[in-house]
Amino acid sequence: MENFSVAISFNGSLGWVEYDEATRKVVVNLGDADGLARAEKFLTTPHEIKIPHETLLDFTAELIDPNLSAENLKIVLTRLWEATGVHVDWSRPVDYVKAHPHY
């Protein structure tokens, strides 16, 4: 089983979020202590999120726990920046960030 991971950034610091399927644990790696604390708190807490369905007007509020699956984590990650200021760098190669966690 391969873990899901994605690059993140905050105040000039690069890092990544990883989800371990085997342990169902979200791990945040970020050099900025404030950003790390914000992201960890947000990504380990269930959130009520309106999930779209058949049309642009068809939403239902669902409780999404990011610790239950990589798919749940991905949904919660879409709200990370607005809630914490930590940016998810979806297109940045996460393997490069892991090897070089700086700009």
Disulfide bonds with the S-S distance in Angstrom:
none
